[in-house]
Every structure is written in structure tokens, then in C-alpha cells.
Amino acid sequence: MIAAPLLALGLALGGAPHGCALPPLPEGPHPWRTGETLVLDLDLLGVVKAGTVELAVERPMSGGKIVPLRARARTSANVGSLKRLVAVGLSWVDARSLRPERYRDESDEDGLHRMTDTRFPRGPGRIAMTWQTGTRKGERSIEAAVPAEALDAVSALYRLRAARLAPGDRFCFEAIGKGRLWRVEGSVARETEEVETAAGTFETLRLDAVAVRTDRTDVPAMPIHLWLGNDARRILVAAMTELDIGPARAMLSAVRGAAEPR
């Protein structure tokens, strides 16, 4: 549930199309500070309140070299066929490049405990993951096109927030989400959009993307739409994707630990 509306937040493993990659990071500080927390309300079909997502930048570690990024999702009980879910994703990223070193997600879905713990190589090699579903446990290695450049569902969002983006730009990357590797390709809409939320009204850049499992061709592609504030903070204002039970949307409802919305 965390990964779906936020991936990150794609198509074959044979490498990115020519000229398509992650957009570059500009010089200077990233567009958030330690303690920034974004709260988004989840709804289904644009009507039914389904829960909340909270995104937070935690205190740096290892002398400032590593920044923990946290996403926490909670759904309401018995909303249609949506199960009760409490989930947390934590990504430890390099403070400068925002590349993840480790990603761990843990969830409880109607009493079923799930966990994945992923380690990313800094050079050649495979991504290593341990997993648990209920009482079953295991390990798997994941072969990405460029393992050292792969992201996860949480770091992908912050990497896009920090990137140099302009209308019409394209982007591609691979990311871990739901315990699997996805290929994501997208572009920035050519016109900015005004989005009204409970936290204020924002001028935004809309990012339109599609995510595709790299290991299976029979899994439907997942459409992803993100609206990022078109200012120096690049706050996530809204996100939308398609779940099995219909369209799901996350809308910003509160901003804490950062400059208040203008």
C-alpha cells in the first residue's frame, strides 16, 4: 500500500532507452530538512476516506552521511474490500546521492505479518533481500540492470523531489516495491497545475509514470501520477494510482517541521 501510491511511487530489463534515466540532482541542499513530516489522506474512487500516509525525514546517522526516510501507512477497517493495514517503510539513503543502502518494510494486513529487508550493492552485484510472510521466511537475490542505481519505493519519491525537473522531461529507473523489482518510466507534464488540498493550494508539476514488474509479464502495469509543488520545497501534494479495487488517491493534509505552505 505504501509503494502503490508513492513510487514510485516500467519495461524490460535490457537497460533504459537511450537518453532516459533519473534526472540529475542540482548542486546545493535538498528541498527538505530534518524533521519534515508530510501527512496525506488516502481515499478510494475520490470519495471514500481509506486511511493516511505519513512521510518523514529523520535525523541523519553516521556523522551525517546517511539519512533515514520513513513512510507509514494506515488504512481504515472494512472500507469496501480494502483490508485493515498498518505498514512502515524505512529507507537509509546516502545524504548526497540519495541512493539507498538498505530498505526495510514491515506490515500487518488483517493479522498477516509481512517483512522485507533489502541491501543494495555499491557496485556490481545483485540486490539481496530477506523476507517473511507469516511463519514463512526466505532469501532472494534480485538482478537489476544497474544494481548500484536501483531505488526503493520511499527513496524514489525523495529522489524525484530533489531532482532537476522541467516540463516535458522524461525519467526512468528501477525500484524495489512490494518485495519485487519494478521498472518505472515517466515524464513531466508540459503545463503546471493548481491543486487545492486541506493544507493549502499549490502550483504543481505533474509526473505521469507507469511501473511494470521486471520478472513477470502477466502482472498488469501500475499507473502512477504524482503532483510535486513547483517551488524550492517540492512537497508531495498529491498522488494517484490504480489498485485492484479501483483508483486510490493521496492528498496532502498537513505539513510539519518545514516552512508552512505559501
C-alpha positions, 0 to 999 in steps of 0.5 A: 500500500505504501509503494502503490501510491508513492513510487514510485511511487516500467519495461524490460530489463535490457537497460533504459532507452537511450537518453532516459534515466533519473534526472540529475540532482542540482548542486546545493541542499535538498528541498527538505530538512530534518524533521519534515513530516508530510501527512496525506489522506488516502481515499478510494474512487475520490470519495471514500476516506481509506486511511493516511500516509505519513512521510518523514525525514529523520535525523541523519546517522553516521556523522551525517552521511546517511539519512533515514526516510520513513513512510507509514501507512494506515488504512481504515477497517472494512472500507469496501474490500480494502483490508485493515493495514498498518505498514512502515517503510524505512529507507537509509539513503546516502545524504548526497546521492540519495541512493539507498543502502538498505530498505526495510518494510514491515506490515500487518494486513488483517493479522498477516505479518509481512517483512522485507529487508533489502541491501543494495550493492555499491557496485556490481552485484545483485540486490539481496533481500530477506523476507517473511510472510507469516511463519514463512521466511526466505532469501532472494537475490534480485538482478537489476540492470544497474544494481548500484542505481536501483531505488526503493519505493520511499527513496524514489519519491525523495529522489524525484523531489530533489531532482532537476525537473522541467516540463516535458522531461522524461525519467526512468529507473528501477525500484524495489516495491512490494518485495519485487523489482519494478521498472518505472518510466515517466515524464513531466507534464508540459503545463503546471497545475493548481491543486487545492488540498486541506493544507493549502493550494499549490502550483504543481508539476505533474509526473505521469509514470507507469511501473511494470514488474521486471520478472513477470509479464502477466502482472498488469502495469501500475499507473502512477501520477504524482503532483510535486509543488513547483517551488524550492520545497517540492512537497508531495501534494498529491498522488494517484494510482490504480489498485485492484479495487479501483483508483486510490488517491493521496492528498496532502493534509498537513505539513510539519517541521518545514516552512508552512505552505505559501 
